[in-house]
C-alpha cells in the first residue's frame, strides 16, 4: 500500500522537496545549485557505468564535466513509478525515455550520439544527512540500454530491451 504524497510527514516532505530541488538544479545545468543541495562529504555512484565520485571535489568535478549540460536530451521524459521515503533516504523508481542525440558521459562514457530512441528503468537510492543529499546510488540496465542503441547484440544473451515498457504496463504508468 502506498501513501499519497499529501500525507507525508513534514520530515519526509522535506526530504522529497530536497531531492526535487536537487534534480531541478541538475536539469537546469546549475552546478552551484546542485552542489548547494549536497552535504559536505557527498558521493555519487552510477552503478551501471561506474561514473561518479566520492568526496566534494570528485562529485563537483563529475557534475561539472560529466553531467551538467549532458544530463539528458531535450526530449527526455521522466515517468515516476514509485517513491519511498524514510528518515534517512529516498528511493525513486523511474522509467526514462529519450533520443540519444547528445554525448551523455554519465550514462554512456565514450559513446557518440546514435540518434536512437531509448527507454530505460532506473532506480535511485538517495541518502540524506542533516537536511542535505549525502549520496546517490543510481542503478539501471546498461546491457539493455546498449542493445537499444545498437551497440550490443543481445542475440543469445540474457538481455531484455523491453523491461521498462513491461514495468510501465505492470504499474499502469505512462
LUMLO-687960 format. One record per residue: residue number from 1; residue in one letter; y, z, x of N, C-alpha, C in turn. Coordinates in Angstrom, 3 decimals, m for minus. Layout:
// LUMLO-687960
R,sekol,dopa,n_c2,n_c3,n_c1,ca_c2,ca_c3,ca_c1,c_c2,c_c3,c_c1
R,NUM,a,Y,Z,X,Y,Z,X,Y,Z,X
...
END
This chain:
// LUMLO-687960
R,sekol,dopa,n_c2,n_c3,n_c1,ca_c2,ca_c3,ca_c1,c_c2,c_c3,c_c1
R,1,x,m1.181,0.000,0.847,0.000,0.000,0.000,1.238,0.000,0.888
R,2,x,2.174,m0.859,0.617,3.392,m0.889,1.421,4.530,m0.243,0.646
R,3,x,5.448,0.340,1.390,6.610,0.995,0.786,7.765,0.004,0.807
R,4,x,8.397,m0.229,m0.315,9.556,m1.128,m0.310,10.610,m0.624,0.662
R,5,x,11.309,m1.556,1.309,12.288,m1.184,2.327,13.361,m0.237,1.796
R,6,x,13.696,m0.324,0.514,14.764,0.529,m0.009,14.368,2.000,m0.088
R,7,x,13.072,2.328,0.147,12.644,3.724,0.088,12.395,4.304,1.484
R,8,x,12.858,3.626,2.501,12.690,4.139,3.857,13.507,5.412,4.034
R,9,x,12.975,6.309,4.861,13.752,7.492,5.215,14.965,7.035,6.027
R,10,x,15.993,7.863,6.102,17.160,7.481,6.908,16.785,7.159,8.368
R,11,x,15.868,7.930,8.948,15.435,7.668,10.339,14.752,6.317,10.454
R,12,x,13.850,6.021,9.519,13.135,4.744,9.569,14.076,3.577,9.278
R,13,x,15.047,3.783,8.399,16.037,2.738,8.129,16.875,2.475,9.374
R,14,x,17.204,3.527,10.106,17.983,3.368,11.340,17.194,2.551,12.371
R,15,x,15.887,2.771,12.444,15.045,2.002,13.364,15.010,0.533,12.929
R,16,x,14.846,0.285,11.642,14.855,m1.091,11.129,16.194,m1.758,11.423
R,17,x,17.287,m1.057,11.182,18.623,m1.612,11.427,18.833,m1.899,12.916
R,18,x,18.354,m0.995,13.784,18.464,m1.182,15.224,17.763,m2.465,15.650
R,19,x,16.529,m2.657,15.214,15.806,m3.842,15.645,16.393,m5.111,15.037
R,20,x,16.856,m5.032,13.803,17.503,m6.196,13.196,18.768,m6.576,13.982
R,21,x,19.527,m5.585,14.450,20.717,m5.848,15.267,20.317,m6.449,16.616
R,22,x,19.233,m5.953,17.185,18.714,m6.472,18.445,18.357,m7.955,18.300
R,23,x,17.609,m8.285,17.245,17.213,m9.677,17.000,18.432,m10.564,16.729
R,24,x,19.399,m10.050,15.979,20.606,m10.826,15.674,21.365,m11.157,16.963
R,25,x,21.446,m10.199,17.874,22.124,m10.448,19.155,21.362,m11.495,19.965
R,26,x,20.038,m11.417,19.974,19.243,m12.432,20.670,19.498,m13.821,20.075
R,27,x,19.475,m13.899,18.756,19.667,m15.183,18.080,21.047,m15.773,18.359
R,28,x,22.061,m14.918,18.502,23.422,m15.390,18.785,23.606,m15.729,20.260
R,29,x,22.625,m15.390,21.087,22.778,m15.629,22.519,23.706,m14.633,23.173
R,30,x,23.778,m13.424,22.618,24.696,m12.381,23.078,23.962,m11.419,24.010
R,31,x,24.042,m11.681,25.317,23.351,m10.849,26.301,23.812,m9.402,26.243
R,32,x,25.124,m9.183,26.234,25.638,m7.812,26.231,25.271,m7.086,24.936
R,33,x,25.356,m7.790,23.814,24.969,m7.191,22.534,23.489,m6.841,22.498
R,34,x,22.653,m7.705,23.071,21.215,m7.430,23.133,20.959,m6.198,23.990
R,35,x,21.537,m6.160,25.182,21.317,m5.034,26.093,21.876,m3.734,25.523
R,36,x,22.925,m3.808,24.717,23.510,m2.602,24.119,22.557,m1.924,23.139
R,37,x,21.579,m2.677,22.619,20.610,m2.075,21.695,19.458,m1.409,22.432
R,38,x,19.415,m1.561,23.767,18.270,m1.081,24.547,18.605,0.187,25.307
R,39,x,17.582,0.982,25.565,17.822,2.232,26.284,17.970,1.974,27.784
R,40,x,18.148,3.041,28.556,18.477,2.930,29.977,17.329,2.421,30.841
R,41,x,16.102,2.489,30.357,14.955,2.055,31.163,13.972,1.273,30.295
R,42,x,14.376,0.109,29.784,13.525,m0.641,28.864,12.490,m1.501,29.580
R,43,x,11.533,m1.964,28.803,10.671,m3.046,29.291,10.343,m3.969,28.139
R,44,x,10.076,m5.217,28.500,9.716,m6.240,27.538,8.608,m7.068,28.176
R,45,x,7.476,m7.168,27.474,6.365,m7.958,27.996,5.875,m8.896,26.905
R,46,x,5.961,m10.195,27.186,5.366,m11.209,26.333,3.921,m11.349,26.795
R,47,x,3.011,m10.784,26.040,1.623,m10.683,26.473,0.961,m12.043,26.693
R,48,x,1.285,m13.031,25.871,0.612,m14.326,25.973,1.101,m15.163,27.155
R,49,x,2.380,m15.065,27.482,2.932,m15.892,28.553,3.131,m15.123,29.851
R,50,x,3.104,m13.796,29.778,3.308,m12.974,30.963,4.758,m12.822,31.370
R,51,x,5.679,m13.344,30.570,7.093,m13.237,30.909,7.648,m11.901,30.434
R,52,x,8.807,m11.562,30.938,9.461,m10.320,30.545,9.915,m9.567,31.774
R,53,x,10.045,m8.269,31.633,10.487,m7.466,32.752,10.353,m5.984,32.472
R,54,x,10.387,m5.203,33.543,10.307,m3.753,33.453,11.523,m3.179,34.163
R,55,x,12.272,m2.339,33.468,13.491,m1.763,34.017,14.703,m2.584,33.602
R,56,x,15.842,m1.946,33.568,17.067,m2.578,33.072,17.393,m3.868,33.819
R,57,x,17.327,m3.864,35.139,17.684,m5.059,35.905,16.746,m6.221,35.585
R,58,x,15.452,m5.952,35.521,14.483,m7.011,35.230,14.631,m7.521,33.804
R,59,x,14.825,m6.614,32.857,14.973,m7.029,31.461,16.250,m7.847,31.301
R,60,x,17.340,m7.393,31.897,18.603,m8.143,31.832,18.417,m9.539,32.431
R,61,x,17.757,m9.623,33.568,17.517,m10.918,34.211,16.666,m11.814,33.314
R,62,x,15.629,m11.254,32.697,14.791,m12.032,31.783,15.617,m12.581,30.626
R,63,x,16.401,m11.704,29.996,17.234,m12.166,28.882,18.221,m13.235,29.349
R,64,x,18.868,m13.013,30.480,19.899,m13.936,30.964,19.345,m15.304,31.338
R,65,x,18.149,m15.349,31.928,17.624,m16.609,32.451,16.507,m17.236,31.630
R,66,x,15.792,m16.439,30.844,14.604,m16.961,30.158,14.653,m16.847,28.644
R,67,x,15.681,m16.214,28.088,15.702,m16.047,26.639,17.033,m16.457,26.015
R,68,x,18.109,m15.871,26.461,19.407,m16.174,25.869,19.701,m17.667,26.071
R,69,x,19.977,m18.347,24.969,20.209,m19.779,24.999,18.940,m20.618,24.881
R,70,x,17.782,m19.973,25.015,16.496,m20.656,24.898,15.635,m20.029,23.816
R,71,x,16.156,m19.057,23.104,15.319,m18.227,22.240,14.432,m19.075,21.346
R,72,x,14.992,m19.812,20.424,14.231,m20.727,19.580,15.128,m21.894,19.212
R,73,x,14.537,m23.046,18.903,15.332,m24.202,18.479,16.096,m23.926,17.182
R,74,x,17.053,m24.791,16.892,17.927,m24.617,15.728,17.167,m24.618,14.412
R,75,x,16.024,m25.302,14.340,15.285,m25.377,13.070,14.265,m24.255,12.890
R,76,x,14.339,m23.214,13.708,13.353,m22.128,13.619,13.380,m21.462,12.247
R,77,x,12.205,m21.129,11.761,12.040,m20.350,10.529,11.228,m19.104,10.884
R,78,x,11.729,m17.948,10.511,11.015,m16.691,10.694,10.550,m16.213,9.325
R,79,x,9.260,m16.021,9.157,8.706,m15.531,7.903,8.098,m14.160,8.183
R,80,x,8.719,m13.111,7.666,8.209,m11.760,7.864,6.977,m11.561,6.997
R,81,x,5.873,m11.209,7.630,4.627,m10.933,6.923,4.538,m9.452,6.591
R,82,x,4.825,m8.601,7.589,4.792,m7.162,7.330,5.643,m6.432,8.360
R,83,x,6.078,m5.255,7.980,6.829,m4.365,8.867,6.311,m2.957,8.643
R,84,x,5.969,m2.304,9.737,5.500,m0.923,9.698,6.387,m0.105,10.628
R,85,x,6.852,1.031,10.154,7.763,1.855,10.944,7.297,3.299,10.901
R,86,x,7.276,3.933,12.083,7.132,5.390,12.122,8.279,5.933,12.968
R,87,x,8.228,7.179,13.352,9.356,7.787,14.053,9.555,7.268,15.473
R,88,x,8.561,6.567,16.035,8.634,6.133,17.426,8.587,4.631,17.621
R,89,x,8.168,3.885,16.589,8.037,2.440,16.791,8.114,1.666,15.496
R,90,x,8.384,0.393,15.665,8.397,m0.573,14.584,7.397,m1.660,14.981
R,91,x,6.586,m2.085,14.033,5.656,m3.188,14.268,5.935,m4.252,13.217
R,92,x,6.307,m5.432,13.687,6.558,m6.578,12.813,5.476,m7.609,13.025
R,93,x,5.101,m8.241,11.950,4.168,m9.367,11.971,4.920,m10.542,11.361
R,94,x,5.003,m11.644,12.083,5.785,m12.802,11.666,4.959,m14.072,11.756
R,95,x,5.370,m15.070,10.999,4.991,m16.457,11.252,6.291,m17.156,11.612
R,96,x,6.253,m17.898,12.712,7.428,m18.599,13.193,7.100,m20.092,13.231
R,97,x,8.004,m20.893,12.669,7.875,m22.354,12.693,9.085,m22.934,13.411
R,98,x,8.845,m23.966,14.222,9.955,m24.633,14.894,9.485,m25.961,15.475
R,99,x,10.462,m26.791,15.822,10.185,m28.020,16.549,10.459,m27.738,18.019
R,100,x,9.493,m28.011,18.856,9.630,m27.750,20.298,10.509,m28.846,20.921
R,101,x,11.825,m28.686,20.718,12.766,m29.691,21.194,13.696,m29.165,22.278
R,102,x,13.339,m28.021,22.855,14.136,m27.462,23.940,13.231,m26.654,24.860
R,103,x,13.694,m26.405,26.062,12.972,m25.551,27.003,12.942,m24.143,26.429
R,104,x,11.778,m23.513,26.491,11.606,m22.150,25.962,10.773,m21.364,26.974
R,105,x,11.413,m20.933,28.056,10.718,m20.298,29.168,9.940,m19.063,28.740
R,106,x,10.466,m18.309,27.792,9.783,m17.079,27.383,8.436,m17.356,26.728
R,107,x,8.285,m18.495,26.054,7.016,m18.873,25.411,6.192,m19.811,26.267
R,108,x,6.865,m20.773,26.875,6.185,m21.910,27.495,6.805,m22.213,28.857
R,109,x,6.655,m21.303,29.787,7.243,m21.460,31.107,6.745,m22.747,31.768
R,110,x,7.698,m23.563,32.227,7.352,m24.797,32.910,6.973,m25.961,32.017
R,111,x,7.107,m25.808,30.698,6.715,m26.863,29.768,7.969,m27.548,29.216
R,112,x,8.043,m28.854,29.439,9.162,m29.634,28.905,9.010,m29.768,27.392
R,113,x,10.105,m29.939,26.669,10.018,m30.111,25.217,9.085,m31.260,24.845
R,114,x,8.257,m31.022,23.830,7.291,m32.026,23.380,7.741,m32.741,22.118
R,115,x,8.725,m32.158,21.404,9.173,m32.733,20.145,8.233,m32.455,18.979
R,116,x,7.197,m31.665,19.209,6.218,m31.396,18.151,6.604,m30.164,17.345
R,117,x,6.266,m30.197,16.068,6.483,m29.071,15.149,5.297,m28.131,15.281
R,118,x,5.567,m26.841,15.392,4.503,m25.847,15.527,4.716,m24.692,14.560
R,119,x,3.653,m23.967,14.332,3.681,m22.762,13.509,2.773,m21.753,14.193
R,120,x,3.298,m20.562,14.430,2.523,m19.548,15.150,2.708,m18.175,14.525
R,121,x,1.637,m17.391,14.580,1.710,m15.995,14.161,2.078,m15.170,15.390
R,122,x,2.861,m14.142,15.171,3.331,m13.306,16.272,3.380,m11.856,15.799
R,123,x,3.067,m10.936,16.682,3.178,m9.506,16.382,4.041,m8.867,17.459
R,124,x,4.977,m8.031,17.031,5.881,m7.342,17.934,5.707,m5.840,17.759
R,125,x,5.497,m5.155,18.857,5.466,m3.697,18.850,6.725,m3.259,19.586
R,126,x,7.599,m2.560,18.873,8.897,m2.180,19.417,8.978,m0.661,19.472
R,127,x,9.092,m0.130,20.670,9.242,1.312,20.833,10.696,1.711,20.753
R,128,x,10.952,2.871,20.181,12.313,3.362,20.027,12.396,4.747,20.661
R,129,x,13.455,4.928,21.465,13.676,6.207,22.130,15.158,6.540,22.012
R,130,x,15.463,7.684,21.431,16.839,8.162,21.286,17.765,7.104,20.680
R,131,x,17.280,6.440,19.628,18.100,5.503,18.884,18.304,4.141,19.529
R,132,x,17.513,3.823,20.552,17.624,2.540,21.249,16.233,1.917,21.389
R,133,x,16.206,0.600,21.588,14.940,m0.089,21.845,14.496,0.276,23.257
R,134,x,13.321,0.877,23.370,12.771,1.267,24.670,11.860,0.183,25.231
R,135,x,11.136,m0.492,24.338,10.251,m1.562,24.800,9.921,m2.518,23.669
R,136,x,9.496,m3.698,24.089,8.941,m4.707,23.184,7.664,m5.230,23.829
R,137,x,6.572,m5.197,23.077,5.310,m5.826,23.466,5.081,m6.911,22.426
R,138,x,5.039,m8.159,22.848,5.011,m9.286,21.922,3.726,m10.081,22.141
R,139,x,2.998,m10.304,21.048,1.687,m10.951,21.103,1.684,m12.217,20.256
R,140,x,1.048,m13.283,20.762,0.802,m14.497,19.973,m0.378,m15.233,20.581
R,141,x,m0.863,m16.221,19.858,m2.000,m17.036,20.266,m1.498,m18.194,21.130
R,142,x,m1.502,m18.009,22.427,m0.990,m19.035,23.337,m1.863,m20.292,23.319
R,143,x,m3.165,m20.137,23.227,m4.055,m21.309,23.199,m3.779,m22.161,21.962
R,144,x,m3.624,m21.514,20.801,m3.312,m22.250,19.581,m1.974,m22.959,19.669
R,145,x,m0.981,m22.305,20.284,0.333,m22.914,20.471,0.224,m24.134,21.380
R,146,x,m0.467,m23.998,22.505,m0.621,m25.116,23.434,m1.376,m26.273,22.789
R,147,x,m2.380,m25.971,21.966,m3.124,m27.029,21.278,m2.229,m27.765,20.282
R,148,x,m1.395,m27.032,19.549,m0.478,m27.682,18.605,0.506,m28.612,19.322
R,149,x,0.863,m28.268,20.540,1.804,m29.074,21.308,1.123,m30.238,22.034
R,150,x,m0.204,m30.329,21.906,m0.937,m31.394,22.581,m1.140,m31.141,24.055
R,151,x,m0.984,m29.903,24.493,m1.109,m29.550,25.903,m2.475,m28.967,26.254
R,152,x,m3.291,m28.720,25.238,m4.630,m28.170,25.441,m5.546,m28.793,24.397
R,153,x,m6.642,m29.355,24.841,m7.610,m29.959,23.923,m8.512,m28.852,23.387
R,154,x,m8.440,m28.576,22.077,m9.237,m27.484,21.519,m10.713,m27.840,21.287
R,155,x,m11.087,m29.084,21.515,m12.454,m29.518,21.275,m13.440,m28.651,22.058
R,156,x,m14.370,m28.068,21.327,m15.406,m27.241,21.951,m14.950,m25.852,22.352
R,157,x,m13.702,m25.517,22.056,m13.179,m24.197,22.401,m12.948,m23.390,21.129
R,158,x,m13.010,m22.067,21.216,m12.753,m21.230,20.034,m11.261,m21.089,19.766
R,159,x,m10.629,m22.215,19.419,m9.193,m22.251,19.168,m8.980,m22.761,17.754
R,160,x,m8.161,m22.053,16.986,m7.852,m22.459,15.621,m6.339,m22.595,15.507
R,161,x,m5.873,m23.794,15.320,m4.424,m24.034,15.230,m3.871,m23.759,13.839
R,162,x,m4.724,m23.314,12.905,m4.278,m23.075,11.528,m4.154,m21.593,11.186
R,163,x,m4.261,m20.713,12.160,m4.252,m19.282,11.831,m2.955,m18.831,11.162
R,164,x,m1.812,m19.356,11.590,m0.542,m18.956,10.968,m0.504,m19.392,9.509
R,165,x,m0.954,m20.605,9.229,m0.993,m21.094,7.839,m1.961,m20.268,7.002
R,166,x,m3.093,m19.898,7.590,m4.052,m19.071,6.855,m3.502,m17.668,6.608
R,167,x,m2.755,m17.135,7.562,m2.120,m15.828,7.384,m1.097,m15.878,6.253
R,168,x,m0.274,m16.927,6.231,0.701,m17.073,5.153,m0.009,m17.172,3.811
R,169,x,m1.072,m17.959,3.731,m1.811,m18.128,2.479,m2.446,m16.815,2.041
R,170,x,m3.017,m16.088,2.991,m3.700,m14.821,2.642,m2.731,m13.766,2.145
R,171,x,m1.484,m13.825,2.629,m0.488,m12.802,2.269,0.495,m13.285,1.212
R,172,x,0.406,m14.556,0.833,1.317,m15.102,m0.163,2.736,m15.264,0.347
R,173,x,2.898,m15.384,1.668,4.236,m15.516,2.273,4.464,m16.962,2.716
R,174,x,5.620,m17.470,2.380,6.065,m18.774,2.849,5.172,m19.897,2.471
END
